[in-house]
Amino acid sequence: MPKIKTHSRAKKTFKVTGTGKITHEQSNMRHLMTGKPSKRTRSLEKDALVKEPDVKRTLRMLGKR
């Protein structure tokens, strides 16, 4: 059986933590920052976990499992 290739965009977007969870950067942080409250921009700086229904598909794109 051939090796599974990693999806090029997925390897740049997602990171797998030491405990096996998948994180990604949040959107809405590229432009139009002056109209967003500081509280919102600070909370968007933190990485978010991938939602449970998408974990299986994301792992497959990363070549895991």
mmCIF file of the N, C-alpha and C atoms, coordinates in Angstrom:
data_MODEL
# 
_entry.id   MODEL 
# 
loop_
_atom_site.group_PDB 
_atom_site.id 
_atom_site.type_symbol 
_atom_site.label_atom_id 
_atom_site.label_alt_id 
_atom_site.label_comp_id 
_atom_site.label_asym_id 
_atom_site.label_entity_id 
_atom_site.label_seq_id 
_atom_site.pdbx_PDB_ins_code 
_atom_site.Cartn_x 
_atom_site.Cartn_y 
_atom_site.Cartn_z 
_atom_site.occupancy 
_atom_site.B_iso_or_equiv 
_atom_site.pdbx_formal_charge 
_atom_site.auth_seq_id 
_atom_site.auth_comp_id 
_atom_site.auth_asym_id 
_atom_site.auth_atom_id 
_atom_site.pdbx_PDB_model_num 
ATOM 1   N N  . MET A 1 1  ? 0.847   -1.178 0.000  1.00 0.00 ? 1  MET A N  1 
ATOM 2   C CA . MET A 1 1  ? 0.000   0.000  0.000  1.00 0.00 ? 1  MET A CA 1 
ATOM 3   C C  . MET A 1 1  ? 0.897   1.247  0.000  1.00 0.00 ? 1  MET A C  1 
ATOM 4   N N  . PRO A 1 2  ? 0.616   2.238  -0.863 1.00 0.00 ? 2  PRO A N  1 
ATOM 5   C CA . PRO A 1 2  ? 1.482   3.419  -0.938 1.00 0.00 ? 2  PRO A CA 1 
ATOM 6   C C  . PRO A 1 2  ? 1.335   4.323  0.282  1.00 0.00 ? 2  PRO A C  1 
ATOM 7   N N  . LYS A 1 3  ? 2.335   5.166  0.465  1.00 0.00 ? 3  LYS A N  1 
ATOM 8   C CA . LYS A 1 3  ? 2.274   6.125  1.560  1.00 0.00 ? 3  LYS A CA 1 
ATOM 9   C C  . LYS A 1 3  ? 1.217   7.187  1.267  1.00 0.00 ? 3  LYS A C  1 
ATOM 10  N N  . ILE A 1 4  ? 0.640   7.756  2.330  1.00 0.00 ? 4  ILE A N  1 
ATOM 11  C CA . ILE A 1 4  ? -0.348  8.808  2.182  1.00 0.00 ? 4  ILE A CA 1 
ATOM 12  C C  . ILE A 1 4  ? 0.390   10.144 2.148  1.00 0.00 ? 4  ILE A C  1 
ATOM 13  N N  . LYS A 1 5  ? 0.120   10.958 1.125  1.00 0.00 ? 5  LYS A N  1 
ATOM 14  C CA . LYS A 1 5  ? 0.746   12.270 1.031  1.00 0.00 ? 5  LYS A CA 1 
ATOM 15  C C  . LYS A 1 5  ? 0.027   13.251 1.951  1.00 0.00 ? 5  LYS A C  1 
ATOM 16  N N  . THR A 1 6  ? 0.809   14.142 2.552  1.00 0.00 ? 6  THR A N  1 
ATOM 17  C CA . THR A 1 6  ? 0.251   15.173 3.412  1.00 0.00 ? 6  THR A CA 1 
ATOM 18  C C  . THR A 1 6  ? -0.317  16.288 2.551  1.00 0.00 ? 6  THR A C  1 
ATOM 19  N N  . HIS A 1 7  ? -1.480  16.783 2.915  1.00 0.00 ? 7  HIS A N  1 
ATOM 20  C CA . HIS A 1 7  ? -2.103  17.906 2.220  1.00 0.00 ? 7  HIS A CA 1 
ATOM 21  C C  . HIS A 1 7  ? -1.263  19.154 2.495  1.00 0.00 ? 7  HIS A C  1 
ATOM 22  N N  . SER A 1 8  ? -0.798  19.829 1.426  1.00 0.00 ? 8  SER A N  1 
ATOM 23  C CA . SER A 1 8  ? 0.149   20.933 1.573  1.00 0.00 ? 8  SER A CA 1 
ATOM 24  C C  . SER A 1 8  ? -0.400  22.081 2.421  1.00 0.00 ? 8  SER A C  1 
ATOM 25  N N  . ARG A 1 9  ? -1.668  22.438 2.221  1.00 0.00 ? 9  ARG A N  1 
ATOM 26  C CA . ARG A 1 9  ? -2.235  23.533 2.993  1.00 0.00 ? 9  ARG A CA 1 
ATOM 27  C C  . ARG A 1 9  ? -2.457  23.121 4.445  1.00 0.00 ? 9  ARG A C  1 
ATOM 28  N N  . ALA A 1 10 ? -2.812  21.868 4.672  1.00 0.00 ? 10 ALA A N  1 
ATOM 29  C CA . ALA A 1 10 ? -3.084  21.410 6.038  1.00 0.00 ? 10 ALA A CA 1 
ATOM 30  C C  . ALA A 1 10 ? -1.835  21.456 6.900  1.00 0.00 ? 10 ALA A C  1 
ATOM 31  N N  . LYS A 1 11 ? -0.685  21.123 6.335  1.00 0.00 ? 11 LYS A N  1 
ATOM 32  C CA . LYS A 1 11 ? 0.534   21.122 7.158  1.00 0.00 ? 11 LYS A CA 1 
ATOM 33  C C  . LYS A 1 11 ? 0.955   22.532 7.552  1.00 0.00 ? 11 LYS A C  1 
ATOM 34  N N  . LYS A 1 12 ? 0.493   23.545 6.782  1.00 0.00 ? 12 LYS A N  1 
ATOM 35  C CA . LYS A 1 12 ? 0.799   24.939 7.124  1.00 0.00 ? 12 LYS A CA 1 
ATOM 36  C C  . LYS A 1 12 ? -0.233  25.513 8.090  1.00 0.00 ? 12 LYS A C  1 
ATOM 37  N N  . THR A 1 13 ? -1.413  24.911 8.155  1.00 0.00 ? 13 THR A N  1 
ATOM 38  C CA . THR A 1 13 ? -2.526  25.465 8.908  1.00 0.00 ? 13 THR A CA 1 
ATOM 39  C C  . THR A 1 13 ? -2.681  24.849 10.293 1.00 0.00 ? 13 THR A C  1 
ATOM 40  N N  . PHE A 1 14 ? -2.538  23.536 10.385 1.00 0.00 ? 14 PHE A N  1 
ATOM 41  C CA . PHE A 1 14 ? -2.837  22.829 11.628 1.00 0.00 ? 14 PHE A CA 1 
ATOM 42  C C  . PHE A 1 14 ? -1.572  22.354 12.327 1.00 0.00 ? 14 PHE A C  1 
ATOM 43  N N  . LYS A 1 15 ? -1.627  22.316 13.660 1.00 0.00 ? 15 LYS A N  1 
ATOM 44  C CA . LYS A 1 15 ? -0.536  21.775 14.475 1.00 0.00 ? 15 LYS A CA 1 
ATOM 45  C C  . LYS A 1 15 ? -1.142  20.750 15.431 1.00 0.00 ? 15 LYS A C  1 
ATOM 46  N N  . VAL A 1 16 ? -0.446  19.647 15.629 1.00 0.00 ? 16 VAL A N  1 
ATOM 47  C CA . VAL A 1 16 ? -0.893  18.626 16.561 1.00 0.00 ? 16 VAL A CA 1 
ATOM 48  C C  . VAL A 1 16 ? -0.148  18.834 17.873 1.00 0.00 ? 16 VAL A C  1 
ATOM 49  N N  . THR A 1 17 ? -0.882  18.943 18.972 1.00 0.00 ? 17 THR A N  1 
ATOM 50  C CA . THR A 1 17 ? -0.266  19.157 20.275 1.00 0.00 ? 17 THR A CA 1 
ATOM 51  C C  . THR A 1 17 ? 0.306   17.851 20.802 1.00 0.00 ? 17 THR A C  1 
ATOM 52  N N  . GLY A 1 18 ? 0.988   17.928 21.912 1.00 0.00 ? 18 GLY A N  1 
ATOM 53  C CA . GLY A 1 18 ? 1.573   16.746 22.520 1.00 0.00 ? 18 GLY A CA 1 
ATOM 54  C C  . GLY A 1 18 ? 0.539   15.746 22.994 1.00 0.00 ? 18 GLY A C  1 
ATOM 55  N N  . THR A 1 19 ? -0.642  16.240 23.329 1.00 0.00 ? 19 THR A N  1 
ATOM 56  C CA . THR A 1 19 ? -1.706  15.344 23.789 1.00 0.00 ? 19 THR A CA 1 
ATOM 57  C C  . THR A 1 19 ? -2.554  14.823 22.641 1.00 0.00 ? 19 THR A C  1 
ATOM 58  N N  . GLY A 1 20 ? -2.250  15.230 21.394 1.00 0.00 ? 20 GLY A N  1 
ATOM 59  C CA . GLY A 1 20 ? -2.973  14.720 20.238 1.00 0.00 ? 20 GLY A CA 1 
ATOM 60  C C  . GLY A 1 20 ? -4.094  15.604 19.744 1.00 0.00 ? 20 GLY A C  1 
ATOM 61  N N  . LYS A 1 21 ? -4.304  16.750 20.386 1.00 0.00 ? 21 LYS A N  1 
ATOM 62  C CA . LYS A 1 21 ? -5.340  17.666 19.921 1.00 0.00 ? 21 LYS A CA 1 
ATOM 63  C C  . LYS A 1 21 ? -4.794  18.479 18.739 1.00 0.00 ? 21 LYS A C  1 
ATOM 64  N N  . ILE A 1 22 ? -5.695  19.000 17.912 1.00 0.00 ? 22 ILE A N  1 
ATOM 65  C CA . ILE A 1 22 ? -5.299  19.752 16.731 1.00 0.00 ? 22 ILE A CA 1 
ATOM 66  C C  . ILE A 1 22 ? -5.686  21.211 16.921 1.00 0.00 ? 22 ILE A C  1 
ATOM 67  N N  . THR A 1 23 ? -4.737  22.119 16.707 1.00 0.00 ? 23 THR A N  1 
ATOM 68  C CA . THR A 1 23 ? -4.991  23.541 16.847 1.00 0.00 ? 23 THR A CA 1 
ATOM 69  C C  . THR A 1 23 ? -4.840  24.240 15.507 1.00 0.00 ? 23 THR A C  1 
ATOM 70  N N  . HIS A 1 24 ? -5.419  25.439 15.421 1.00 0.00 ? 24 HIS A N  1 
ATOM 71  C CA . HIS A 1 24 ? -5.291  26.271 14.227 1.00 0.00 ? 24 HIS A CA 1 
ATOM 72  C C  . HIS A 1 24 ? -5.424  27.725 14.642 1.00 0.00 ? 24 HIS A C  1 
ATOM 73  N N  . GLU A 1 25 ? -4.902  28.626 13.798 1.00 0.00 ? 25 GLU A N  1 
ATOM 74  C CA . GLU A 1 25 ? -5.068  30.049 14.058 1.00 0.00 ? 25 GLU A CA 1 
ATOM 75  C C  . GLU A 1 25 ? -6.491  30.462 13.723 1.00 0.00 ? 25 GLU A C  1 
ATOM 76  N N  . GLN A 1 26 ? -6.990  31.461 14.433 1.00 0.00 ? 26 GLN A N  1 
ATOM 77  C CA . GLN A 1 26 ? -8.343  31.935 14.187 1.00 0.00 ? 26 GLN A CA 1 
ATOM 78  C C  . GLN A 1 26 ? -8.356  32.983 13.077 1.00 0.00 ? 26 GLN A C  1 
ATOM 79  N N  . SER A 1 27 ? -9.498  33.149 12.441 1.00 0.00 ? 27 SER A N  1 
ATOM 80  C CA . SER A 1 27 ? -9.632  34.113 11.350 1.00 0.00 ? 27 SER A CA 1 
ATOM 81  C C  . SER A 1 27 ? -9.931  35.505 11.904 1.00 0.00 ? 27 SER A C  1 
ATOM 82  N N  . ASN A 1 28 ? -10.095 36.463 11.011 1.00 0.00 ? 28 ASN A N  1 
ATOM 83  C CA . ASN A 1 28 ? -10.427 37.859 11.323 1.00 0.00 ? 28 ASN A CA 1 
ATOM 84  C C  . ASN A 1 28 ? -9.291  38.620 11.993 1.00 0.00 ? 28 ASN A C  1 
ATOM 85  N N  . MET A 1 29 ? -8.040  38.250 11.695 1.00 0.00 ? 29 MET A N  1 
ATOM 86  C CA . MET A 1 29 ? -6.907  38.965 12.275 1.00 0.00 ? 29 MET A CA 1 
ATOM 87  C C  . MET A 1 29 ? -5.989  39.571 11.207 1.00 0.00 ? 29 MET A C  1 
ATOM 88  N N  . ARG A 1 30 ? -6.438  39.659 9.960  1.00 0.00 ? 30 ARG A N  1 
ATOM 89  C CA . ARG A 1 30 ? -5.563  40.115 8.879  1.00 0.00 ? 30 ARG A CA 1 
ATOM 90  C C  . ARG A 1 30 ? -5.690  41.608 8.576  1.00 0.00 ? 30 ARG A C  1 
ATOM 91  N N  . HIS A 1 31 ? -6.889  42.140 8.598  1.00 0.00 ? 31 HIS A N  1 
ATOM 92  C CA . HIS A 1 31 ? -7.066  43.549 8.238  1.00 0.00 ? 31 HIS A CA 1 
ATOM 93  C C  . HIS A 1 31 ? -8.334  44.077 8.894  1.00 0.00 ? 31 HIS A C  1 
ATOM 94  N N  . LEU A 1 32 ? -8.596  45.371 8.725  1.00 0.00 ? 32 LEU A N  1 
ATOM 95  C CA . LEU A 1 32 ? -9.751  46.053 9.334  1.00 0.00 ? 32 LEU A CA 1 
ATOM 96  C C  . LEU A 1 32 ? -9.728  45.936 10.859 1.00 0.00 ? 32 LEU A C  1 
ATOM 97  N N  . MET A 1 33 ? -8.553  46.080 11.437 1.00 0.00 ? 33 MET A N  1 
ATOM 98  C CA . MET A 1 33 ? -8.402  45.889 12.875 1.00 0.00 ? 33 MET A CA 1 
ATOM 99  C C  . MET A 1 33 ? -8.930  47.069 13.684 1.00 0.00 ? 33 MET A C  1 
ATOM 100 N N  . THR A 1 34 ? -8.973  48.258 13.074 1.00 0.00 ? 34 THR A N  1 
ATOM 101 C CA . THR A 1 34 ? -9.384  49.435 13.846 1.00 0.00 ? 34 THR A CA 1 
ATOM 102 C C  . THR A 1 34 ? -10.856 49.375 14.249 1.00 0.00 ? 34 THR A C  1 
ATOM 103 N N  . GLY A 1 35 ? -11.662 48.643 13.513 1.00 0.00 ? 35 GLY A N  1 
ATOM 104 C CA . GLY A 1 35 ? -13.074 48.542 13.844 1.00 0.00 ? 35 GLY A CA 1 
ATOM 105 C C  . GLY A 1 35 ? -13.398 47.466 14.853 1.00 0.00 ? 35 GLY A C  1 
ATOM 106 N N  . LYS A 1 36 ? -12.392 46.696 15.268 1.00 0.00 ? 36 LYS A N  1 
ATOM 107 C CA . LYS A 1 36 ? -12.637 45.596 16.203 1.00 0.00 ? 36 LYS A CA 1 
ATOM 108 C C  . LYS A 1 36 ? -12.153 45.992 17.594 1.00 0.00 ? 36 LYS A C  1 
ATOM 109 N N  . PRO A 1 37 ? -12.911 45.657 18.616 1.00 0.00 ? 37 PRO A N  1 
ATOM 110 C CA . PRO A 1 37 ? -12.493 45.986 19.977 1.00 0.00 ? 37 PRO A CA 1 
ATOM 111 C C  . PRO A 1 37 ? -11.200 45.243 20.354 1.00 0.00 ? 37 PRO A C  1 
ATOM 112 N N  . SER A 1 38 ? -10.423 45.850 21.217 1.00 0.00 ? 38 SER A N  1 
ATOM 113 C CA . SER A 1 38 ? -9.164  45.237 21.657 1.00 0.00 ? 38 SER A CA 1 
ATOM 114 C C  . SER A 1 38 ? -9.407  43.897 22.336 1.00 0.00 ? 38 SER A C  1 
ATOM 115 N N  . LYS A 1 39 ? -10.506 43.799 23.064 1.00 0.00 ? 39 LYS A N  1 
ATOM 116 C CA . LYS A 1 39 ? -10.839 42.544 23.738 1.00 0.00 ? 39 LYS A CA 1 
ATOM 117 C C  . LYS A 1 39 ? -11.016 41.420 22.726 1.00 0.00 ? 39 LYS A C  1 
ATOM 118 N N  . ARG A 1 40 ? -11.649 41.733 21.608 1.00 0.00 ? 40 ARG A N  1 
ATOM 119 C CA . ARG A 1 40 ? -11.871 40.727 20.572 1.00 0.00 ? 40 ARG A CA 1 
ATOM 120 C C  . ARG A 1 40 ? -10.556 40.327 19.901 1.00 0.00 ? 40 ARG A C  1 
ATOM 121 N N  . THR A 1 41 ? -9.712  41.309 19.584 1.00 0.00 ? 41 THR A N  1 
ATOM 122 C CA . THR A 1 41 ? -8.465  40.994 18.902 1.00 0.00 ? 41 THR A CA 1 
ATOM 123 C C  . THR A 1 41 ? -7.524  40.189 19.805 1.00 0.00 ? 41 THR A C  1 
ATOM 124 N N  . ARG A 1 42 ? -7.534  40.484 21.088 1.00 0.00 ? 42 ARG A N  1 
ATOM 125 C CA . ARG A 1 42 ? -6.707  39.706 22.013 1.00 0.00 ? 42 ARG A CA 1 
ATOM 126 C C  . ARG A 1 42 ? -7.175  38.260 22.089 1.00 0.00 ? 42 ARG A C  1 
ATOM 127 N N  . SER A 1 43 ? -8.491  38.065 22.076 1.00 0.00 ? 43 SER A N  1 
ATOM 128 C CA . SER A 1 43 ? -8.994  36.691 22.160 1.00 0.00 ? 43 SER A CA 1 
ATOM 129 C C  . SER A 1 43 ? -8.776  35.936 20.846 1.00 0.00 ? 43 SER A C  1 
ATOM 130 N N  . LEU A 1 44 ? -8.727  36.641 19.725 1.00 0.00 ? 44 LEU A N  1 
ATOM 131 C CA . LEU A 1 44 ? -8.495  36.001 18.431 1.00 0.00 ? 44 LEU A CA 1 
ATOM 132 C C  . LEU A 1 44 ? -7.030  35.619 18.224 1.00 0.00 ? 44 LEU A C  1 
ATOM 133 N N  . GLU A 1 45 ? -6.120  36.200 19.020 1.00 0.00 ? 45 GLU A N  1 
ATOM 134 C CA . GLU A 1 45 ? -4.699  35.860 18.899 1.00 0.00 ? 45 GLU A CA 1 
ATOM 135 C C  . GLU A 1 45 ? -4.413  34.423 19.316 1.00 0.00 ? 45 GLU A C  1 
ATOM 136 N N  . LYS A 1 46 ? -5.236  33.895 20.222 1.00 0.00 ? 46 LYS A N  1 
ATOM 137 C CA . LYS A 1 46 ? -5.003  32.547 20.741 1.00 0.00 ? 46 LYS A CA 1 
ATOM 138 C C  . LYS A 1 46 ? -5.400  31.498 19.709 1.00 0.00 ? 46 LYS A C  1 
ATOM 139 N N  . ASP A 1 47 ? -4.647  30.405 19.679 1.00 0.00 ? 47 ASP A N  1 
ATOM 140 C CA . ASP A 1 47 ? -5.006  29.303 18.791 1.00 0.00 ? 47 ASP A CA 1 
ATOM 141 C C  . ASP A 1 47 ? -6.262  28.616 19.302 1.00 0.00 ? 47 ASP A C  1 
ATOM 142 N N  . ALA A 1 48 ? -7.064  28.112 18.377 1.00 0.00 ? 48 ALA A N  1 
ATOM 143 C CA . ALA A 1 48 ? -8.301  27.422 18.732 1.00 0.00 ? 48 ALA A CA 1 
ATOM 144 C C  . ALA A 1 48 ? -8.168  25.946 18.393 1.00 0.00 ? 48 ALA A C  1 
ATOM 145 N N  . LEU A 1 49 ? -8.938  25.127 19.076 1.00 0.00 ? 49 LEU A N  1 
ATOM 146 C CA . LEU A 1 49 ? -8.962  23.695 18.782 1.00 0.00 ? 49 LEU A CA 1 
ATOM 147 C C  . LEU A 1 49 ? -9.889  23.424 17.610 1.00 0.00 ? 49 LEU A C  1 
ATOM 148 N N  . VAL A 1 50 ? -9.547  22.415 16.822 1.00 0.00 ? 50 VAL A N  1 
ATOM 149 C CA . VAL A 1 50 ? -10.416 21.983 15.732 1.00 0.00 ? 50 VAL A CA 1 
ATOM 150 C C  . VAL A 1 50 ? -11.642 21.327 16.348 1.00 0.00 ? 50 VAL A C  1 
ATOM 151 N N  . LYS A 1 51 ? -12.810 21.620 15.805 1.00 0.00 ? 51 LYS A N  1 
ATOM 152 C CA . LYS A 1 51 ? -14.053 21.067 16.333 1.00 0.00 ? 51 LYS A CA 1 
ATOM 153 C C  . LYS A 1 51 ? -14.090 19.551 16.147 1.00 0.00 ? 51 LYS A C  1 
ATOM 154 N N  . GLU A 1 52 ? -14.780 18.884 17.044 1.00 0.00 ? 52 GLU A N  1 
ATOM 155 C CA . GLU A 1 52 ? -14.806 17.422 17.095 1.00 0.00 ? 52 GLU A CA 1 
ATOM 156 C C  . GLU A 1 52 ? -15.234 16.755 15.786 1.00 0.00 ? 52 GLU A C  1 
ATOM 157 N N  . PRO A 1 53 ? -16.256 17.253 15.070 1.00 0.00 ? 53 PRO A N  1 
ATOM 158 C CA . PRO A 1 53 ? -16.640 16.585 13.820 1.00 0.00 ? 53 PRO A CA 1 
ATOM 159 C C  . PRO A 1 53 ? -15.571 16.644 12.731 1.00 0.00 ? 53 PRO A C  1 
ATOM 160 N N  . ASP A 1 54 ? -14.646 17.610 12.816 1.00 0.00 ? 54 ASP A N  1 
ATOM 161 C CA . ASP A 1 54 ? -13.636 17.793 11.772 1.00 0.00 ? 54 ASP A CA 1 
ATOM 162 C C  . ASP A 1 54 ? -12.302 17.125 12.091 1.00 0.00 ? 54 ASP A C  1 
ATOM 163 N N  . VAL A 1 55 ? -12.152 16.557 13.268 1.00 0.00 ? 55 VAL A N  1 
ATOM 164 C CA . VAL A 1 55 ? -10.861 16.014 13.687 1.00 0.00 ? 55 VAL A CA 1 
ATOM 165 C C  . VAL A 1 55 ? -10.416 14.855 12.796 1.00 0.00 ? 55 VAL A C  1 
ATOM 166 N N  . LYS A 1 56 ? -11.319 13.947 12.498 1.00 0.00 ? 56 LYS A N  1 
ATOM 167 C CA . LYS A 1 56 ? -10.963 12.767 11.701 1.00 0.00 ? 56 LYS A CA 1 
ATOM 168 C C  . LYS A 1 56 ? -10.472 13.170 10.312 1.00 0.00 ? 56 LYS A C  1 
ATOM 169 N N  . ARG A 1 57 ? -11.193 14.091 9.675  1.00 0.00 ? 57 ARG A N  1 
ATOM 170 C CA . ARG A 1 57 ? -10.814 14.547 8.339  1.00 0.00 ? 57 ARG A CA 1 
ATOM 171 C C  . ARG A 1 57 ? -9.487  15.303 8.365  1.00 0.00 ? 57 ARG A C  1 
ATOM 172 N N  . THR A 1 58 ? -9.275  16.113 9.405  1.00 0.00 ? 58 THR A N  1 
ATOM 173 C CA . THR A 1 58 ? -8.046  16.888 9.520  1.00 0.00 ? 58 THR A CA 1 
ATOM 174 C C  . THR A 1 58 ? -6.850  15.968 9.717  1.00 0.00 ? 58 THR A C  1 
ATOM 175 N N  . LEU A 1 59 ? -6.984  14.953 10.548 1.00 0.00 ? 59 LEU A N  1 
ATOM 176 C CA . LEU A 1 59 ? -5.898  14.003 10.748 1.00 0.00 ? 59 LEU A CA 1 
ATOM 177 C C  . LEU A 1 59 ? -5.558  13.276 9.462  1.00 0.00 ? 59 LEU A C  1 
ATOM 178 N N  . ARG A 1 60 ? -6.571  12.954 8.658  1.00 0.00 ? 60 ARG A N  1 
ATOM 179 C CA . ARG A 1 60 ? -6.325  12.276 7.390  1.00 0.00 ? 60 ARG A CA 1 
ATOM 180 C C  . ARG A 1 60 ? -5.550  13.192 6.438  1.00 0.00 ? 60 ARG A C  1 
ATOM 181 N N  . MET A 1 61 ? -5.872  14.497 6.441  1.00 0.00 ? 61 MET A N  1 
ATOM 182 C CA . MET A 1 61 ? -5.151  15.436 5.593  1.00 0.00 ? 61 MET A CA 1 
ATOM 183 C C  . MET A 1 61 ? -3.699  15.585 6.029  1.00 0.00 ? 61 MET A C  1 
ATOM 184 N N  . LEU A 1 62 ? -3.457  15.451 7.337  1.00 0.00 ? 62 LEU A N  1 
ATOM 185 C CA . LEU A 1 62 ? -2.100  15.559 7.858  1.00 0.00 ? 62 LEU A CA 1 
ATOM 186 C C  . LEU A 1 62 ? -1.301  14.271 7.691  1.00 0.00 ? 62 LEU A C  1 
ATOM 187 N N  . GLY A 1 63 ? -1.937  13.226 7.205  1.00 0.00 ? 63 GLY A N  1 
ATOM 188 C CA . GLY A 1 63 ? -1.232  11.968 7.013  1.00 0.00 ? 63 GLY A CA 1 
ATOM 189 C C  . GLY A 1 63 ? -1.143  11.116 8.267  1.00 0.00 ? 63 GLY A C  1 
ATOM 190 N N  . LYS A 1 64 ? -1.924  11.455 9.260  1.00 0.00 ? 64 LYS A N  1 
ATOM 191 C CA . LYS A 1 64 ? -1.963  10.671 10.497 1.00 0.00 ? 64 LYS A CA 1 
ATOM 192 C C  . LYS A 1 64 ? -3.154  9.733  10.436 1.00 0.00 ? 64 LYS A C  1 
ATOM 193 N N  . ARG A 1 65 ? -3.005  8.545  10.959 1.00 0.00 ? 65 ARG A N  1 
ATOM 194 C CA . ARG A 1 65 ? -4.062  7.523  10.986 1.00 0.00 ? 65 ARG A CA 1 
ATOM 195 C C  . ARG A 1 65 ? -4.481  7.076  9.626  1.00 0.00 ? 65 ARG A C  1 
# 
